[in-house]
Amino acid sequence: MINQVIELAERPDGQPSENNFRIKEIETPTTKDGEVLVQSKYISVDPYMRGRMRDEKSYMPPFEVNAPIQGGVVAEILESKSDNWREGDLVEGILSWQRIQTVRPELLRKVSPQVQPSSLALSTLGMTGLTAYFGLMDIGQPQKGETVVVSGAAGAVGGVVVQIAKIQGCRVVAIAGSDEKTTYLENELGADVALNYKTTTDMSEALKTACPEGVDVYFDNVGGEISDAVIPLINKFARIVLCGQIALYNETSIPHGPRVAPLLVKRSALMKGFIVTDYQNQIKEGVTALSGWYQQGLLKHQETVVEGFEKLPQAFLRLFTGEKLGKLVVQVN
Ligand SMILES: NC(=O)c1ccc[n+]([C@@H]2O[C@H](COP(=O)([O-])OP(=O)(O)OC[C@H]3O[C@@H](n4cnc5c(N)ncnc54)[C@H](OP(=O)(O)O)[C@@H]3O)[C@@H](O)[C@H]2O)c1
């Protein structure tokens, strides 16, 4: 069997490129007692992985140079030398960017055959859906009739946030980077207004018009100048959910923005960051809520599927150009 791995060849300086990755052929490992041999089916590319390319302490250790990139993978068990895990089972976990690998099953979760397509376990019913659910429901605490602004709204997390906020009865203002995305957000996901930040000349004015009663919840996936335009519009007791800051991930030094602390004081507002794994013990609650909405047709799933293991680096780079809709996954064939 052909086996291949993708490694980090060198750490990016600024915008990452394909040169930062190396694909190579390797031997397929032998399964030891207690292990399973798995074949990757879908591999997730996620913005947080950019942080792991830096040699910097964070909530996950940095990738090693000349070692495999790791991320969310849905895989099929080819061989099991562990009780309770059977050949043919689909599993999900943080694995290497590798076609076939051995793994200790404690690091895996089973993917129910009812999860169709199984890539949903990486997106709407998996990590990105749970990020949207816990960030919005626990920190954002959206109340019926409130205004929720979502940046990065046509992405994996943002698209789910928009829909959950609508389920909660909120007015939703969505921000994304193309007309195709804003049309999708208004026509398919039910956003009340969607703004294209790349073509809107004055975001502050556009947001004022879109949020006539101010902003109660800001779910921030992006940061930078988009947040600079949203935050001055917050209402008393507003909640700012800091989910991600992708606009800054490729910066070599963090640019200074407006100081928001005085406004947070004046508005008695909350600004809180989180990592989805903070909610590790509540995963069942999140999956139950998301699956329920999905089955009722209240939560739509949107994926951009790139075919081919060797396309992983290119797919990863598309997160920073925005050339995709919804969750970006690579199907390994
Ligand atoms: N806290 C957590 O536990 C957690 C978990 C998962 C994800 N996150 C964060 O949540 C955010 C969204 O993640 P995701 O998986 O849903 O990714 P995604 O939104 O599916 O993909 C990234 C999107 O970000 C937008 N973008 C890229 N560069 C930008 C820039 N300079 N300015 C504005 N927008 C830019 C692009 O869309 P446009 O076309 O709209 O520009 C792109 O499609 C990321 O910041 C990620 O790090 C956090």
The ligand as a Gaussian input file, in Angstrom:
#p B3LYP/6-31G(d) Opt

LIG

0 1
 N      -11.563000      29.243000      20.031000
 C      -11.614000      28.037000      19.473000
 O      -11.632000      26.997000      20.127000
 C      -11.673000      27.955000      17.982000
 C      -12.020000      26.761000      17.324000
 C      -12.114000      26.760000      15.926000
 C      -11.841000      27.922000      15.207000
 N      -11.479000      29.039000      15.893000
 C      -11.212000      30.299000      15.187000
 O      -12.414000      30.704000      14.581000
 C      -12.131000      31.399000      13.372000
 C      -12.864000      30.728000      12.227000
 O      -12.406000      29.412000      12.088000
 P      -13.047000      28.454000      10.990000
 O      -12.534000      27.095000      11.224000
 O      -14.502000      28.679000      10.965000
 O      -12.370000      29.015000       9.668000
 P      -13.131000      29.489000       8.382000
 O      -13.926000      30.688000       8.788000
 O      -13.847000      28.330000       7.805000
 O      -11.978000      29.929000       7.384000
 C      -11.282000      31.086000       7.574000
 C      -11.994000      32.301000       6.935000
 O      -11.474000      33.467000       7.531000
 C      -11.609000      34.547000       6.639000
 N      -10.371000      35.324000       6.651000
 C       -9.129000      34.883000       6.356000
 N       -8.242000      35.884000       6.467000
 C       -8.949000      36.984000       6.837000
 C       -8.594000      38.329000       7.109000
 N       -7.321000      38.769000       7.031000
 N       -9.587000      39.195000       7.460000
 C      -10.858000      38.780000       7.531000
 N      -11.259000      37.506000       7.284000
 C      -10.305000      36.626000       6.948000
 C      -11.871000      33.964000       5.241000
 O      -13.223000      34.245000       4.891000
 P      -13.636000      35.614000       4.119000
 O      -13.828000      35.236000       2.689000
 O      -14.887000      36.005000       4.792000
 O      -12.499000      36.587000       4.300000
 C      -11.724000      32.451000       5.458000
 O      -12.598000      31.702000       4.678000
 C      -10.612000      31.378000      13.203000
 O      -10.092000      32.575000      13.710000
 C      -10.191000      30.202000      14.075000
 O       -8.874000      30.309000      14.523000
 C      -11.397000      29.080000      17.243000

